[in-house]
Amino acid sequence: MSRKSATVSIVRKSARDILPASTTDLDRLRTAMRGRVDTGEIPERRKFQHLQRDASGRLPPRRSMIRDAIAREIQKRHLTVYRLWQLARAHYPPLSQAAVHEFLKGQRQLELPSIEALLAAVKLRVVRESATRRGPVRARG
């Protein structure tokens, strides 16, 4: 049973109850609108790069290390997308064939269970970068 907060109160007003803005307020707002906007306090995450469309006007697929690694393994093992989907369904049965195809074309993102199934299907796994520098990972047993 949900609890209701004792401090919740809803205030309802109609447009008639709200006072119109004073001329001082309107002048202040108009002056602010004419002025420059300082965006210095907004942090930039990274450099902005324009995406280049291809000749048909389509945007390029998003770059993905995981997608690229799966695509390389598919080529190396001479698998089709259909065969990859069949192998991945053994690890995650709800995975759809269309989702795999669109993911590999760069048109769709997948959730973690689907990605794990694709990685397992081509016998890949994600490891920490520091672990790859130390050498091959030994099997536990």
N, CA and C atoms as a LAMMPS dump frame, in Angstrom:
ITEM: TIMESTEP
0
ITEM: NUMBER OF ATOMS
423
ITEM: BOX BOUNDS ff ff ff
-5.0000000000000000e+02 5.0000000000000000e+02
-5.0000000000000000e+02 5.0000000000000000e+02
-5.0000000000000000e+02 5.0000000000000000e+02
ITEM: ATOMS id mol type element x y z
1 1 1 N 0.841 -1.155 0
2 1 2 C 0 0 0
3 1 3 C 0.9 1.237 0
4 2 1 N 0.608 2.193 -0.89
5 2 2 C 1.448 3.376 -0.987
6 2 3 C 1.065 4.396 0.083
7 3 1 N 2.059 5.106 0.545
8 3 2 C 1.817 6.145 1.543
9 3 3 C 1.691 7.482 0.837
10 4 1 N 0.826 8.322 1.334
11 4 2 C 0.694 9.664 0.792
12 4 3 C 1.445 10.617 1.706
13 5 1 N 2.168 11.506 1.094
14 5 2 C 2.917 12.476 1.868
15 5 3 C 1.96 13.49 2.481
16 6 1 N 2.18 13.828 3.721
17 6 2 C 1.313 14.767 4.413
18 6 3 C 1.569 16.198 3.958
19 7 1 N 2.725 16.469 3.325
20 7 2 C 3.074 17.828 2.935
21 7 3 C 2.659 18.173 1.51
22 8 1 N 2.07 17.253 0.788
23 8 2 C 1.684 17.514 -0.59
24 8 3 C 0.413 18.346 -0.623
25 9 1 N 0.482 19.445 -1.334
26 9 2 C -0.718 20.25 -1.526
27 9 3 C -0.703 20.774 -2.956
28 10 1 N -1.83 20.706 -3.605
29 10 2 C -1.944 21.137 -4.984
30 10 3 C -2.574 22.517 -4.99
31 11 1 N -1.956 23.43 -5.729
32 11 2 C -2.474 24.78 -5.848
33 11 3 C -3.039 24.932 -7.247
34 12 1 N -4.284 25.278 -7.331
35 12 2 C -4.921 25.467 -8.633
36 12 3 C -5.279 26.948 -8.773
37 13 1 N -4.882 27.522 -9.933
38 13 2 C -5.218 28.923 -10.21
39 13 3 C -5.724 29.013 -11.637
40 14 1 N -6.63 29.885 -11.84
41 14 2 C -7.089 30.142 -13.205
42 14 3 C -6.316 31.338 -13.745
43 15 1 N -6.421 31.604 -15.014
44 15 2 C -5.711 32.725 -15.626
45 15 3 C -6.168 34.051 -15.033
46 16 1 N -7.397 34.138 -14.585
47 16 2 C -7.89 35.382 -13.976
48 16 3 C -7.187 35.677 -12.651
49 17 1 N -6.726 34.632 -11.954
50 17 2 C -6.094 34.819 -10.649
51 17 3 C -4.642 35.294 -10.744
52 18 1 N -4.043 35.156 -11.912
53 18 2 C -2.63 35.524 -12.072
54 18 3 C -2.555 36.981 -12.505
55 19 1 N -1.777 37.754 -11.786
56 19 2 C -1.647 39.176 -12.087
57 19 3 C -0.842 39.362 -13.373
58 20 1 N -1.177 40.363 -14.187
59 20 2 C -0.386 40.629 -15.391
60 20 3 C 0.988 41.177 -15.006
61 21 1 N 1.968 40.974 -15.908
62 21 2 C 3.335 41.436 -15.643
63 21 3 C 3.36 42.958 -15.636
64 22 1 N 4.155 43.499 -14.738
65 22 2 C 4.276 44.954 -14.654
66 22 3 C 5.169 45.461 -15.785
67 23 1 N 5.107 46.746 -16.065
68 23 2 C 5.955 47.322 -17.126
69 23 3 C 7.423 47.199 -16.754
70 24 1 N 7.744 47.271 -15.485
71 24 2 C 9.13 47.109 -15.036
72 24 3 C 9.629 45.695 -15.359
73 25 1 N 8.799 44.702 -15.082
74 25 2 C 9.167 43.316 -15.387
75 25 3 C 9.325 43.104 -16.89
76 26 1 N 8.408 43.649 -17.67
77 26 2 C 8.484 43.502 -19.121
78 26 3 C 9.715 44.187 -19.691
79 27 1 N 10.053 45.368 -19.196
80 27 2 C 11.265 46.069 -19.648
81 27 3 C 12.517 45.266 -19.305
82 28 1 N 12.547 44.708 -18.094
83 28 2 C 13.697 43.888 -17.669
84 28 3 C 13.855 42.664 -18.576
85 29 1 N 12.753 42.006 -18.898
86 29 2 C 12.814 40.826 -19.768
87 29 3 C 13.241 41.194 -21.189
88 30 1 N 12.72 42.308 -21.721
89 30 2 C 13.102 42.733 -23.08
90 30 3 C 14.582 43.087 -23.151
91 31 1 N 15.109 43.729 -22.112
92 31 2 C 16.53 44.074 -22.062
93 31 3 C 17.38 42.792 -22.026
94 32 1 N 16.953 41.827 -21.244
95 32 2 C 17.691 40.562 -21.161
96 32 3 C 17.665 39.814 -22.486
97 33 1 N 16.555 39.903 -23.209
98 33 2 C 16.459 39.204 -24.5
99 33 3 C 17.379 39.824 -25.538
100 34 1 N 17.606 41.145 -25.464
101 34 2 C 18.483 41.812 -26.428
102 34 3 C 19.956 41.573 -26.121
103 35 1 N 20.271 41.218 -24.895
104 35 2 C 21.658 41.026 -24.496
105 35 3 C 22.233 39.701 -24.97
106 36 1 N 23.545 39.546 -24.817
107 36 2 C 24.229 38.318 -25.206
108 36 3 C 24.006 37.25 -24.144
109 37 1 N 24.021 36.013 -24.565
110 37 2 C 23.868 34.897 -23.646
111 37 3 C 25.256 34.342 -23.353
112 38 1 N 25.609 34.259 -22.081
113 38 2 C 26.902 33.731 -21.681
114 38 3 C 26.779 32.222 -21.491
115 39 1 N 27.434 31.464 -22.358
116 39 2 C 27.4 30.008 -22.258
117 39 3 C 28.689 29.453 -21.677
118 40 1 N 29.488 30.325 -21.085
119 40 2 C 30.783 29.91 -20.547
120 40 3 C 30.693 28.887 -19.434
121 41 1 N 29.608 28.903 -18.677
122 41 2 C 29.49 27.969 -17.558
123 41 3 C 28.989 26.596 -17.993
124 42 1 N 28.621 26.435 -19.262
125 42 2 C 28.16 25.138 -19.748
126 42 3 C 29.386 24.323 -20.179
127 43 1 N 29.655 23.191 -19.529
128 43 2 C 30.861 22.43 -19.886
129 43 3 C 30.692 21.72 -21.224
130 44 1 N 31.761 21.708 -21.992
131 44 2 C 31.776 20.99 -23.263
132 44 3 C 32.268 19.576 -23.002
133 45 1 N 31.583 18.612 -23.558
134 45 2 C 31.993 17.222 -23.358
135 45 3 C 33.155 16.851 -24.267
136 46 1 N 33.072 17.274 -25.499
137 46 2 C 34.121 16.938 -26.461
138 46 3 C 34.011 17.888 -27.639
139 47 1 N 34.952 17.801 -28.542
140 47 2 C 34.927 18.629 -29.737
141 47 3 C 33.768 18.19 -30.621
142 48 1 N 33.091 19.156 -31.195
143 48 2 C 31.971 18.85 -32.072
144 48 3 C 32.486 18.595 -33.473
145 49 1 N 32.065 17.497 -34.058
146 49 2 C 32.445 17.163 -35.428
147 49 3 C 31.179 16.961 -36.243
148 50 1 N 31.098 17.642 -37.371
149 50 2 C 29.943 17.484 -38.241
150 50 3 C 29.978 16.109 -38.889
151 51 1 N 28.834 15.476 -38.978
152 51 2 C 28.739 14.192 -39.659
153 51 3 C 28.6 14.434 -41.152
154 52 1 N 29.335 13.679 -41.93
155 52 2 C 29.263 13.806 -43.381
156 52 3 C 28.29 12.775 -43.923
157 53 1 N 27.309 13.235 -44.675
158 53 2 C 26.36 12.326 -45.304
159 53 3 C 26.984 11.727 -46.56
160 54 1 N 26.526 10.533 -46.918
161 54 2 C 27.024 9.919 -48.147
162 54 3 C 26.273 10.501 -49.348
163 55 1 N 26.551 9.988 -50.544
164 55 2 C 25.968 10.531 -51.768
165 55 3 C 24.447 10.439 -51.784
166 56 1 N 23.879 9.448 -51.099
167 56 2 C 22.424 9.302 -51.072
168 56 3 C 21.782 10.074 -49.915
169 57 1 N 22.59 10.788 -49.126
170 57 2 C 22.047 11.616 -48.055
171 57 3 C 21.929 10.929 -46.711
172 58 1 N 22.405 9.688 -46.601
173 58 2 C 22.309 8.967 -45.331
174 58 3 C 23.493 9.284 -44.431
175 59 1 N 23.223 9.274 -43.133
176 59 2 C 24.285 9.485 -42.158
177 59 3 C 25.099 8.212 -42.001
178 60 1 N 26.384 8.321 -41.666
179 60 2 C 27.19 7.112 -41.474
180 60 3 C 26.768 6.381 -40.209
181 61 1 N 26.992 5.065 -40.157
182 61 2 C 26.644 4.327 -38.935
183 61 3 C 27.534 4.769 -37.779
184 62 1 N 27.003 4.63 -36.561
185 62 2 C 27.785 4.975 -35.376
186 62 3 C 28.945 4.003 -35.228
187 63 1 N 30.073 4.523 -34.784
188 63 2 C 31.238 3.681 -34.562
189 63 3 C 31.024 2.871 -33.282
190 64 1 N 31.412 1.606 -33.323
191 64 2 C 31.26 0.75 -32.161
192 64 3 C 32.376 -0.283 -32.175
193 65 1 N 33.152 -0.32 -31.105
194 65 2 C 34.235 -1.302 -31.003
195 65 3 C 33.671 -2.713 -30.998
196 66 1 N 32.554 -2.892 -30.306
197 66 2 C 31.956 -4.227 -30.203
198 66 3 C 31.418 -4.668 -31.556
199 67 1 N 30.716 -3.768 -32.256
200 67 2 C 30.181 -4.095 -33.576
201 67 3 C 31.318 -4.458 -34.534
202 68 1 N 32.387 -3.666 -34.499
203 68 2 C 33.527 -3.931 -35.387
204 68 3 C 34.178 -5.272 -35.07
205 69 1 N 34.305 -5.6 -33.774
206 69 2 C 34.921 -6.876 -33.387
207 69 3 C 34.059 -8.052 -33.832
208 70 1 N 32.745 -7.931 -33.688
209 70 2 C 31.849 -9.004 -34.129
210 70 3 C 31.904 -9.155 -35.635
211 71 1 N 31.924 -8.037 -36.353
212 71 2 C 31.995 -8.085 -37.822
213 71 3 C 33.294 -8.746 -38.286
214 72 1 N 34.41 -8.433 -37.614
215 72 2 C 35.694 -9.073 -37.973
216 72 3 C 35.625 -10.58 -37.741
217 73 1 N 35.041 -10.99 -36.614
218 73 2 C 34.937 -12.426 -36.319
219 73 3 C 34.033 -13.133 -37.328
220 74 1 N 32.965 -12.478 -37.748
221 74 2 C 32.067 -13.069 -38.744
222 74 3 C 32.828 -13.333 -40.035
223 75 1 N 33.617 -12.34 -40.472
224 75 2 C 34.407 -12.52 -41.693
225 75 3 C 35.46 -13.598 -41.505
226 76 1 N 36.13 -13.586 -40.372
227 76 2 C 37.187 -14.567 -40.103
228 76 3 C 36.639 -15.995 -40.084
229 77 1 N 35.443 -16.166 -39.534
230 77 2 C 34.831 -17.493 -39.428
231 77 3 C 33.931 -17.844 -40.612
232 78 1 N 33.812 -16.921 -41.563
233 78 2 C 32.973 -17.128 -42.761
234 78 3 C 31.529 -17.436 -42.37
235 79 1 N 30.987 -16.625 -41.457
236 79 2 C 29.605 -16.787 -41.013
237 79 3 C 28.71 -15.787 -41.736
238 80 1 N 27.466 -16.145 -41.9
239 80 2 C 26.47 -15.198 -42.378
240 80 3 C 25.795 -14.57 -41.165
241 81 1 N 25.089 -13.483 -41.4
242 81 2 C 24.36 -12.836 -40.304
243 81 3 C 23.289 -13.787 -39.771
244 82 1 N 22.679 -14.548 -40.68
245 82 2 C 21.662 -15.515 -40.271
246 82 3 C 22.264 -16.582 -39.344
247 83 1 N 23.44 -17.076 -39.697
248 83 2 C 24.096 -18.098 -38.87
249 83 3 C 24.509 -17.517 -37.514
250 84 1 N 24.991 -16.271 -37.515
251 84 2 C 25.334 -15.608 -36.258
252 84 3 C 24.101 -15.518 -35.367
253 85 1 N 22.973 -15.141 -35.95
254 85 2 C 21.73 -15.049 -35.189
255 85 3 C 21.35 -16.407 -34.605
256 86 1 N 21.488 -17.48 -35.4
257 86 2 C 21.16 -18.815 -34.902
258 86 3 C 22.048 -19.187 -33.718
259 87 1 N 23.338 -18.91 -33.825
260 87 2 C 24.271 -19.22 -32.741
261 87 3 C 23.959 -18.384 -31.494
262 88 1 N 23.617 -17.118 -31.688
263 88 2 C 23.355 -16.219 -30.562
264 88 3 C 22.054 -16.574 -29.853
265 89 1 N 21.09 -17.106 -30.573
266 89 2 C 19.813 -17.461 -29.955
267 89 3 C 19.974 -18.589 -28.941
268 90 1 N 21.018 -19.37 -29.058
269 90 2 C 21.274 -20.411 -28.055
270 90 3 C 21.592 -19.776 -26.695
271 91 1 N 22.109 -18.546 -26.724
272 91 2 C 22.471 -17.84 -25.489
273 91 3 C 21.373 -16.887 -25.025
274 92 1 N 20.56 -16.391 -25.964
275 92 2 C 19.493 -15.448 -25.629
276 92 3 C 18.347 -15.631 -26.634
277 93 1 N 17.399 -16.544 -26.342
278 93 2 C 16.343 -16.888 -27.293
279 93 3 C 15.466 -15.736 -27.795
280 94 1 N 15.188 -14.672 -27.017
281 94 2 C 14.334 -13.604 -27.547
282 94 3 C 14.989 -12.731 -28.624
283 95 1 N 16.257 -12.918 -28.905
284 95 2 C 16.969 -12.09 -29.884
285 95 3 C 16.366 -12.268 -31.272
286 96 1 N 16.003 -11.167 -31.908
287 96 2 C 15.387 -11.26 -33.235
288 96 3 C 16.44 -11.148 -34.328
289 97 1 N 16.137 -11.77 -35.449
290 97 2 C 17.047 -11.753 -36.59
291 97 3 C 17.205 -10.327 -37.118
292 98 1 N 16.105 -9.583 -37.163
293 98 2 C 16.153 -8.201 -37.649
294 98 3 C 17.043 -7.337 -36.759
295 99 1 N 17.006 -7.568 -35.445
296 99 2 C 17.83 -6.79 -34.518
297 99 3 C 19.309 -7.013 -34.795
298 100 1 N 19.695 -8.265 -35.052
299 100 2 C 21.095 -8.573 -35.339
300 100 3 C 21.514 -7.909 -36.642
301 101 1 N 20.688 -8.034 -37.657
302 101 2 C 21.003 -7.466 -38.962
303 101 3 C 21.141 -5.941 -38.87
304 102 1 N 20.2 -5.277 -38.203
305 102 2 C 20.243 -3.822 -38.089
306 102 3 C 21.403 -3.358 -37.219
307 103 1 N 21.746 -4.135 -36.199
308 103 2 C 22.893 -3.795 -35.352
309 103 3 C 24.186 -3.837 -36.159
310 104 1 N 24.358 -4.88 -36.957
311 104 2 C 25.594 -5 -37.728
312 104 3 C 25.685 -3.957 -38.832
313 105 1 N 24.548 -3.462 -39.302
314 105 2 C 24.555 -2.392 -40.299
315 105 3 C 24.733 -1.022 -39.659
316 106 1 N 24.712 -0.958 -38.33
317 106 2 C 24.891 0.305 -37.633
318 106 3 C 23.612 1.117 -37.522
319 107 1 N 22.474 0.487 -37.734
320 107 2 C 21.199 1.193 -37.694
321 107 3 C 20.479 1.049 -36.362
322 108 1 N 21.025 0.264 -35.454
323 108 2 C 20.304 -0.025 -34.225
324 108 3 C 21.286 -0.321 -33.101
325 109 1 N 20.897 0.032 -31.891
326 109 2 C 21.646 -0.333 -30.7
327 109 3 C 20.951 -1.527 -30.055
328 110 1 N 21.716 -2.353 -29.367
329 110 2 C 21.144 -3.513 -28.697
330 110 3 C 21.364 -3.401 -27.196
331 111 1 N 20.527 -4.075 -26.439
332 111 2 C 20.68 -4.114 -24.997
333 111 3 C 21.73 -5.158 -24.621
334 112 1 N 22.157 -5.107 -23.386
335 112 2 C 23.247 -5.947 -22.903
336 112 3 C 23.044 -7.447 -23.129
337 113 1 N 21.878 -8.037 -22.846
338 113 2 C 21.735 -9.479 -23.066
339 113 3 C 21.942 -9.875 -24.534
340 114 1 N 21.489 -9.024 -25.445
341 114 2 C 21.667 -9.309 -26.869
342 114 3 C 23.138 -9.226 -27.263
343 115 1 N 23.822 -8.212 -26.766
344 115 2 C 25.255 -8.058 -27.07
345 115 3 C 26.041 -9.231 -26.5
346 116 1 N 25.722 -9.617 -25.277
347 116 2 C 26.415 -10.763 -24.666
348 116 3 C 26.2 -12.027 -25.485
349 117 1 N 24.994 -12.207 -26.012
350 117 2 C 24.706 -13.39 -26.828
351 117 3 C 25.511 -13.374 -28.118
352 118 1 N 25.608 -12.208 -28.757
353 118 2 C 26.395 -12.113 -29.992
354 118 3 C 27.875 -12.38 -29.723
355 119 1 N 28.378 -11.814 -28.642
356 119 2 C 29.784 -12.053 -28.289
357 119 3 C 30.036 -13.528 -27.994
358 120 1 N 29.122 -14.164 -27.276
359 120 2 C 29.278 -15.584 -26.957
360 120 3 C 29.192 -16.439 -28.22
361 121 1 N 28.366 -16.021 -29.164
362 121 2 C 28.202 -16.796 -30.396
363 121 3 C 29.492 -16.861 -31.213
364 122 1 N 30.276 -15.79 -31.17
365 122 2 C 31.545 -15.787 -31.913
366 122 3 C 32.743 -15.966 -30.983
367 123 1 N 32.448 -16.381 -29.744
368 123 2 C 33.478 -16.697 -28.743
369 123 3 C 34.405 -15.509 -28.458
370 124 1 N 33.786 -14.341 -28.279
371 124 2 C 34.511 -13.146 -27.869
372 124 3 C 34.059 -12.77 -26.471
373 125 1 N 34.894 -12.015 -25.765
374 125 2 C 34.495 -11.488 -24.473
375 125 3 C 35.18 -10.157 -24.241
376 126 1 N 34.62 -9.377 -23.366
377 126 2 C 35.141 -8.057 -23.046
378 126 3 C 36.033 -8.186 -21.822
379 127 1 N 37.248 -7.637 -21.917
380 127 2 C 38.171 -7.658 -20.787
381 127 3 C 38.675 -6.243 -20.542
382 128 1 N 39.142 -5.993 -19.33
383 128 2 C 39.736 -4.702 -19.001
384 128 3 C 40.968 -4.474 -19.842
385 129 1 N 41.219 -3.218 -20.165
386 129 2 C 42.392 -2.89 -20.966
387 129 3 C 43.681 -3.269 -20.237
388 130 1 N 43.713 -3.092 -18.923
389 130 2 C 44.917 -3.44 -18.166
390 130 3 C 45.176 -4.943 -18.211
391 131 1 N 44.122 -5.757 -18.328
392 131 2 C 44.298 -7.204 -18.389
393 131 3 C 44.94 -7.626 -19.702
394 132 1 N 44.671 -6.892 -20.777
395 132 2 C 45.262 -7.257 -22.069
396 132 3 C 46.736 -6.909 -22.123
397 133 1 N 47.152 -5.928 -21.363
398 133 2 C 48.573 -5.541 -21.351
399 133 3 C 49.437 -6.564 -20.614
400 134 1 N 48.852 -7.244 -19.622
401 134 2 C 49.614 -8.182 -18.807
402 134 3 C 49.887 -9.484 -19.545
403 135 1 N 49.128 -9.758 -20.557
404 135 2 C 49.332 -11.011 -21.274
405 135 3 C 48.024 -11.777 -21.344
406 136 1 N 48.067 -12.972 -21.873
407 136 2 C 46.828 -13.769 -22.006
408 136 3 C 46.231 -14.105 -20.648
409 137 1 N 44.925 -14.164 -20.634
410 137 2 C 44.205 -14.495 -19.405
411 137 3 C 44.181 -15.999 -19.264
412 138 1 N 44.551 -16.488 -18.091
413 138 2 C 44.568 -17.92 -17.849
414 138 3 C 43.19 -18.412 -17.432
415 139 1 N 42.855 -19.579 -17.82
416 139 2 C 41.568 -20.168 -17.441
417 139 3 C 41.61 -20.553 -15.979
418 140 1 N 40.518 -20.276 -15.284
419 140 2 C 40.427 -20.663 -13.869
420 140 3 C 39.949 -22.1 -13.789
421 141 1 N 40.418 -22.797 -12.831
422 141 2 C 39.944 -24.165 -12.747
423 141 3 C 40.354 -24.884 -11.582
